[in-house]
Amino acid sequence: MPGGMRSLVQVSAKSWKTCFLQDEECLKNFALETFGLMVFNTGSVVYISAKKTGYFSKIVEARQAESPTGFVKRPIWMQFPAPSPLDIPPYTANSFSTESLSTPMAGPSTDFWQQRFENKETGWDRGAPSPQLLVWLENGALQPCRIAVPGCGSGWEVAELARRGFDVVGIDYTPAAVERTRALLSAQGLTAEVLQADVLSYQPDRTFDAIYEQTCLCALHPDHWFDYARQLQGWLKPQGSLYALFMQMVRPESTSEGVIAGPPYHCDINAMRSLFPAQRWVWPRPPYAKVPHPNVGHELGLHLMLR
């Protein structure tokens, strides 16, 4: 068996499409736990093989090879040679559990951020609202509406928006951030909804007119970026607005060795165009506002609109 193979699942050749392709939830649960899914025929049996790792989080369609000894692959990842049936453990679909393949969530945990707040290691915090937010407010580009602030941190932007008459929902999954935001609002006599929730799973009770994205995307490991982008799209009304500050923090180990370094993670503009494609989002023409940050590089400020 090729090195790195961890689990193999055996299902009837007649039922594999229903089991693993047509049942979206089944495929999703499997894909979120694995990297390098392979399905291949050896006659009347189809085998699904998974390599255990924490880097795969995007569902893509598999396709069946015409050859009985071929394999089905995720085209954007890799192909594995089909092992001999004699090399495959006799697992069945009923005995398979993704629990054995579970891996920690990539990137910083809630505890990581909680400790940063408790130890006052919050170098991203300006101690005031972003100057670019103030520009958008002053020039009328952003006017009172229902708006979400994911990854709201200490709440400076939540408070500023609430002061200006916005219906604000601040979201953060770190208890210390939620406490700070609520304390800031209370101290200034302001009202906003502040939720402790994971932005990758949170679902609003009603859609938003706008989203202010500043330090959430760059705090998420890139493995979760597509999921996060889909979340933002789902939160917005048609033609809703995304006011984004994309962190620019190029690191030598990333450009020279391909290391994924962060947080904050560098939000390369090419990657941003992939996350928020022009088929779904209206992009302004560059150059974009360069927003200096006293501690962590600079940001690119721009306003996207959902088509």
N, C-alpha and C positions, 0 to 999 in steps of 0.2 A: 504494500500500500504506500502511496506517495507520502513523504514526510509531512507532518502537520495535520493530517486528517484526524478528526476527533470523533465524529459520530456519523453513522449512516442510517438512513431510514429506507425501509422497503415497502412499496405499495404495489397494488395491482396495476398493470399497464393500462387497463381499461378505466381506472378511476383516478389516475394521477393528475389529469387536467382539472377535474372537479375538486380534488383534494388540495392542490397546491397553486392553481392558477385562477380558477373561477371563484373560489372562496377567498375573497380579498383579505378578510380578517385573519384567516389561517396563514396566508402568505405573508401578511404584515408581521404577525407575531414571530414567524420563523425568520424573516429577513432582518428584523430589528435585533435579533440575537446573534446573527451570523455574518460572516464575510466570505464571499466566494462560493455561493450556492452552485452546485452542479447537479444536474439531473441527467441520467444516461440510461439507455436501454441495453439489456442483455437478454433479449428474447421476450419473455412474457412478464418480466419484472422490470420496474423502473426504480433506480436508486437515486436518492437525494443525499448528497454528501456536504457536510458543513465543516469549515475550518474555524476553530474558536478564536475570536479576537473581538475587540471593542470598537472597530473602526467603521463598520458598515451600518448606515442608518437610513438609506434611501431605497425605496422599493422601485425596481425596474422590471419590465416584463421579461420573462424567459420565453424561449421558443424551442420547439422540439426539432431535433435533427432528423433528417430523412433516413439516415443509415441506422439500422437496428443496433449497431454497436457505437453509434455516435453519442453526443452528449448535448444537453441543453445548458445554456450559459447565460449569464448576465453580460451583455456585450461590453459594457463600460469597465468591467473588471478583468477577470482572467479566466483562462481555460485550464482545466485539469485533464490529464489523460484518464480514460476510463479504466479502472483497475479490473483485474480478473474477478469474476464472481466468487472464486475461492478465497479471495482476500477480504471479502466483505462479511462482517459479523451478521448473524441472522436476526437483526432487530426488525420489529414490525412497526407499522404506522401507529398502532394502538399503544405500543410501549415507548414510543418516542416522547420526550419531554424537552421543551426549550429550557427548562430549569437547569439542566446539566450544562447548557451552553451559555448561561447568563454571565455577563461581565459587568464591571463597574461602568457607570456613565462616564464618558470621556469628558475631561475638563474639570474645572473647579467644582467642588461640592458646596452645599449649603453651609457646612461647618467651616470650610475655607473662608467664605465671605463673612460669616459670623465672627470668626477670629480676627479678620482684618478690621472690622468695625470696633470690636472690643479693644483691640490693641492700638486703635487710632492709626492704622496703616492704610489710609484712604487717600493716596496720592492723586487719584482721579477727581477728587472733590475740590471744586474751586472755592467753596465757601460762599457761593452766590450763584444766581441763575447764569446759564451760558450767555455770553454776549450775542451769539447768533440768534438765540431765542428772542432776545430783546430787540434785535434788528427786525425780525419777522413781525413782532408785535407792533413795533413803532411804525413800520412802513405799510401796515395793513394787510400783509400777505397772509397772516394768521389772525383770524377774527373769532370772537366767542362762539363756541360750538361744543359738542360732546367730544372729548378728546381723551385718549389713553396715553399714559406715560409708563411704558414697561421698563423694569429695572430702575425704579425711581430713586433708589439710593437714599440720600439724606433729605430729599424732597424739595430742593430749591426751586426746581422748575414747576413742580406740582403747586407749590405755594404761589408762585408768580402768576401762573395761569388762573388759579382760583381767585386771586386778587383782582384779576381783570375780567372776571365774570364768566369764565369757562366752567362747563360741567366736567370736572376732572375725575378720572379714575387712575390712581397710582397703583402699580403692581410691582411687587418684589417678593422673592421667596425666602429672603433672609429676615429673621425676626427683628434683628437690630435695625435694619433699614426701615422696616415698617414702623417700629417704635419711634425712630428719629423723625420720620415724615409726619406722623401723627402729632408728635410733640411740637414740631415747627408750626404746623397748622394751628394748633391750640394756642401757642404763644402769640401768634399774629391775629388771632380771632377769625380764622378763615375756615371754610368748609370744603371738603373734598372726600371722595371715597378712596380709602387706602386698603388694598387687599394683600394678604400674604398668599401668594399663589405662584405656581410654576408657569412661566410664559409659554412653555412648550405644550401645556395641556389646558391652560385656562380658556374658558369659553364665556364670553360676555352674555348677559341676558338680553341685550340688544346691541346693535352694531354702533360703531363710532363714525363720526364725520371726519376725524383726523387722528393721527398717531404721532407722537413726538418721540423719536428714537435717537437716543444720545449715547448712552454707555451700556446698553444691554447687548447688542449684537457683538461688540468687541469683547464682552465678558464671557460669551458663550464659545465653547470649543467649536471650530469649524465643522466638525461632524454634525452639529445640530443646526447649522445655518439654514439649510433648505427647509427643515421642519419649522423653524422660526419664521422664515419668510412666508410660508404657507399660512401660518397662524395669523400674521399681520394682514395678509390679504383677506382672510376669512373674517377678521374683526371689522373690516371697513365696509361702509356703504358703497354702492357703485359710484364711481368718480370721487371717492374719498381721497384724502390727502395724507401723504407720509412726509413729515418734516424730519429729515435724517441728518445726523452728523456722523460721518464715517471716519473712524479713527485711522490715522496714517502713522504707522510706527514700524518702519522697515527694520528688520533685525539681521545682522550679518549672518548668523547661523541659519536663517531661513533662506536667504538668497544664495548662499554658498553651499549649503549642505541639505537644504530641503526640510529643515527642522520646523515643526509647528510650534512656535514660541508664543507664550502669553500666559495669562492675560496681562494687558490688553492684547488681543490678536489683531494683526494688521488687516484692515479692511480694504484690500486692493480694489481699485475701481473696476478692473476687469471682472473680478469675482462678484462685485456688486451688480454689474450688468447681467451676470448669469443668475444671481439670486432674484433680481427684480427685472425680468426681461421686458424689452420694449414692446413685445406683443401684448403684455398685460398692464404695463405702466408707461405713462407719458414722462419722458426724461427731458429736462431742460438742456440746452446746449452749454458746454463748458466755455470758459473756465468757471469753476465753482468757487464759492466763498472759502478762503483759507482761514480757519479759525484757530489761532494760537492757543496752546495749552501750556501753563507754566511748568507742568511736571512730566507730561507724557506725549511728546510729539505735537502734532496738530490734527485738526479734523477738517474734512470737506463737508460743507453745509449745502444741502440742496433739497428742493421740494419736488417730490414725485406725486403723480396723480394716478389713481387706479382707473383703468379704462372701463 
